[in-house]
Amino acid sequence: MLSDRPGETLAGWKHALAGGATNIAVGVLNSPPDVVKTRMQEQSSATRRYASSWDCCCIIAREEGLRAFFRGSQASRNLLC
């Protein structure tokens, strides 16, 4: 917890710490849905590979492993921090 007293103004370093931690969490938690969205948008109607978002998740997990959902998330976190 950053402050024990309600209404207390936080020090600058506490704001920076909270902001940095939040940006890292956003980068990690936003990566899987972003990967699925990108894969769904990249497929054309002629070469439709995924029937739904859930199907896309299952195929990615089965064929590429769970790490595929976080591929590129480090670069995203670097840009946010």
C-alpha positions, -999 to 999 in steps of 0.1 A, spaced: 0 0 0 14 34 -9 -3 54 18 -18 45 52 -37 77 57 -67 86 35 -63 120 18 -26 120 22 -6 135 -7 18 109 -21 54 117 -27 66 119 -63 85 87 -62 54 69 -50 34 82 -80 62 71 -103 63 37 -87 25 33 -90 26 45 -126 54 22 -136 38 -8 -120 5 -1 -137 21 3 -171 39 -30 -168 6 -47 -158 -12 -31 -187 15 -43 -211 13 -79 -198 -25 -81 -195 -33 -64 -228 -10 -86 -249 -31 -118 -253 -62 -100 -265 -41 -79 -288 -25 -109 -303 -59 -125 -310 -73 -93 -324 -43 -89 -347 -44 -125 -359 -82 -122 -366 -76 -90 -386 -47 -104 -406 -67 -133 -421 -84 -127 -454 -118 -140 -463 -102 -163 -489 -78 -179 -464 -99 -178 -433 -82 -198 -406 -100 -189 -374 -138 -193 -370 -139 -171 -338 -118 -154 -312 -120 -185 -290 -110 -207 -319 -80 -184 -325 -70 -187 -288 -71 -225 -289 -52 -228 -322 -24 -204 -310 -21 -222 -277 -21 -256 -293 3 -249 -322 26 -222 -308 23 -225 -270 12 -200 -244 43 -178 -249 29 -168 -283 3 -147 -266 31 -126 -251 54 -123 -281 62 -87 -286 49 -76 -252 84 -67 -239 87 -40 -267 53 -27 -257 62 -25 -221 94 -7 -230 74 19 -249 50 24 -220 77 28 -192 
